[in-house]
Amino acid sequence: MSLSAYLILAAVLFLLGAFGLMERRNMVGLLISIELMLNSASINFMAFNHFLYPGTVTGQIMTLFVIGLAAAEATLFLAIVFAVYRHYRSINVENVDHLRG
């Protein structure tokens, strides 16, 4: 595969994630959309590292950073989803109109 093929794949994943982020009303769907966008960034890091700087590991380190960030983000977001569900009995973002401590 060429660099352009990886970039097209990453662009398609990013656009699918952005579309899901705008269209989904379910909190879990929003989380999945954000994960798609982070995975597209990881594909870009790995593709640029492989084709432009083949001897370095900078892209791989950035990808590991993105994976760690995605894991932390998923953990926090799921905790928020559980708290919202416990309070509102729904995870639809349109039903959550006010947040109090």
N, C-alpha and C positions, 0 to 999 in steps of 0.2 A: 504494500500500500504506500501511497505517496503522502507527502505532508498535506496536500490539499484535501485528500480523502479524510484524513483525521480531523482537519479543521471543519469540513462540512458536517461530519458526524457530530462534532462538539457543538456546532451551531444549531443543528437540528435538535439535539438534546436540550440545549439552552432555551431554544424557542418553545419546545414542548413544556419545559419547566415554567417559563414565564407565562405561557398560556394557561397552564394549570393553576398558577398562582393567582391569576386574574379571574378565572372562571369558577374555581372550586369554592364552596362554602363550608365544606367539611374540614375540620382542623387537621385530620390525618392526611387528607388529600393535599393540603397546603404544605405539610411536612415533606411529603413525597415529592412535590414539585420543587421545593428548595433543594432536596437531595439530588434531583436531576440536574439542577443548575450547578451545584458543587461538583458533580461528577463530570460535567462538561468542562469545567475549569481544570480538573485533574487531567483529562484527556489532552487538553491544550498544553499543559505543563509537560506532560510526558512526550508529546509529539514534537514540541519545540526542542526539548532536550535531546531527543533521539536524532533529529535531522539537522539541527544547527550546532549543537555542542555535544557530539557523541561521546567524548571522553570524560565528561563531568557528570556529577550526580545531583546537580542543583534541582532539576525538574523532579527527580524522584523524592528529594527531601521536601520540596514544596507539596508534592502529592501526599506524602505521609502527613504533613501538617494539615492539609485539607481533610484527610480521612479522620484525623484526631478532632479537628474542628467540627466535622459532621457528626461524629459520635457524641461529642459534648452537646451539640445543638439538639440532636435527637433526644437525648436524655432529658434536657431541660424542657424541651417542647412537650414531650409526653407527660412530664410531671404537671405542666400547665394544663394540658388537655384533661388529665385526671381531675385536677382541682376544679376546672370549669364544669366538667360533667357532674361532679359531686354537687355543685351548687345549682346549676341550671338544668340538669337532667338532659342535656343536649350538647353536641359538639359543633353545632352549626354556628358560624361566626355571626350570622345576622341576629341570632337570639341573644347574643352577649352584647347588650347595649350599654352596660355600665359595670365598672369594676370598683370594688371597695375592698379595703384591707381586712 
